[in-house]
Amino acid sequence: MVRPGGKLILIGIHSGPAEFNPTELVRSKKSIIGAYAYEPETWQRALALLSSRRVAVEAIITHRVPLAEARRGFELAVRREAAKVLFIP
């Protein structure tokens, strides 16, 4: 999902190892950056990117759950049946 020359920033703690193809990473000049802490400006920038539709988030949303059923959404994630759950108000 990262364009050639783009950067992928991983924020937070993940439940396990991830696999990727280092050859594709090198040939397309992509970067992976790990971040544990962040500033409020980081969230502001992320929200601005989402608002501008410059980031295609639809591809990573696996489930849409009404907010009233939030518990079910979290259970899907805990059981690893969902990658990203979008809660609908």
N, C-alpha and C positions, 0 to 999 in steps of 0.2 A: 504494500500500500504506500510505500515511501517512494517518491519520484527519484530519478537519478540525481545524485548530488545532494539529496535531502538528508535530514537528520531525524532520527527516532529517539525520543527522550522517554526513558522508562522511569516512572515515578512510583514509589511505594515498594512494598514488600510483596513478593510473589510466592505462590504456594509450592513451586517446584522449578526445576530447570526447564529452559526453553531450547528448542533446536532452531538453527538457521543455517543457511548456506553461505559460508564465508567467501566463496568464489564470486557469487552474485553480488555480495556486499562490496567487495573490492572493485570488481569490474564496473559497477555502476556508481562508484565513488560515494556510497552512502555512509553515514555515521550513526553509531549507537552510543548514546550518552546516558549514564545512570545518574539519577538524582534522588536523594533521600529527603532533603529539606527544600523548601521553596518559599518564595516571597509572595505577598498578595498580588504583586504585579504579574506573576506567572499565571494565576487564575484569571486575571483581567485579560491577559493576552489570549489565553485559551478560549475564553468566552467570546472574545472579539473574532477569533478565527472561526469558531462555530457559527456565530451570527452572520459572518460574511459568506458562509458556505464554501470557504476555501478548503475545508477539510471534509472529506466524505465519510461521515460517521455511520451512515446507514449500513455499510458493509460489516461493521463490528457489532451492531445491535442484534442479539439473537432472540430476545423476547421482549414483548411489550405487555405490561401488567398494570391494571388499574391501581391507583394508590391505595384504595380500600383493601386490595389483596397484596399489600407489600410483603407480608410474611411469606406468602407463596413465592414471590420473586426472590427473596433472600434464600429460601430453601432450595430453589432451583440452582442458585449460584453455589451454595454450600455443597450440594450433591454433584456439582460440576456438570449439570445438565444445561447450563447457560453460561455464556462468556460475558455478555453485557446485558443487563436488564434495564429497560427504560420504564420508569414509573409514570403513568399517565394520570394527571390530577382529575 
